[in-house]
Amino acid sequence: MTGRRQVQGEAVGRELLPGQTPELLKALHIMTRDGRLNADALRKLKQVNHLARLLAPAVDDVLQRFGDPVLVDCGAGKSYLGFVLYQLFLEPAAKGALHAVEPRPELTAAARALAAKLGFGRMTFEEASLEAAAPPARVHLVTALHACDTATDDALALAVKHNADHVAVVPCCQAEVARLLHEASQRRDAPPSPVLAPLFHHAWHRREFGSHLTNVVRALALTACGYSVTVTELAGWEHSLKNELILARKTRGRDEGARQELEALCAAAGVRPKLVRALFPA
């Protein structure tokens, strides 16, 4: 049985992005004081750094087009992603602000203190749920890394409400739709389509199908709101089991065809998830 992987010495440098400092990673407790990365920290760093690379075109776009763009990190947790984006993009550009939203007061306080210590003066931290969050009126990029269940929907609704130019979310723990599918299967007045019903008859399939349907609905909802959407893999399965990445860029006005497709899908499955209720009230 082999030991857990640990990266040290020159190998650590190969894990860092250009402009990323060991000092920041040590402050975030991703890197040990003696400059090592243990297995869990390495996995976390790979996810955050890969997402940062994928976000580079979007961040560069808003930095070029806007005088003082606002990035919002939803369900920020310890703000790993926010600190990395700030150091890699906003600090060198000497403009732009990053607004982190996190409901847990201890995490918000710790991140705020760390930003002050590092001199990251254009980072702000809001202690609030995403539904109650009050970021600046105009937002240019919205991110959410592993915001659990409907918190991802709240992040997407926030992005649409604030007319974000770019959106990037890595969903996690999609449980709402599985519950809605179970409830739909018990109804007699408006049951799911008999063609779809066998896909979620069993509890295991209901969880899997519900997770897939959740993200299909999210992509369609964004398309209906005028976004060009790409769905891809964030990182390899060895780094995370929750690694579906939804990228979106605002390119047009509302798309009624996508809206009709979304409504037809929800009707066939017998569900109306939170994001649909938020963006398209009945």
NORZIZI-V519329 format. One record per helix or strand of 2 or more residues. SS is the DSSP state (H for helix, E for strand). FROM is the first residue (numbers start at 1). LEN is the number of residues. Records with the same first field share a line. If there is no record, write none. Layout:
BEGIN
SS = FROM-LEN ; FROM-LEN
END
This chain:
BEGIN
H = 10-6 ; 22-6 ; 39-27 ; 80-14 ; 105-14 ; 151-11 ; 176-11 ; 194-7 ; 203-22 ; 256-14 ; 274-6
E = 70-5 ; 97-6 ; 123-5 ; 141-8 ; 166-7 ; 227-7 ; 244-7
END
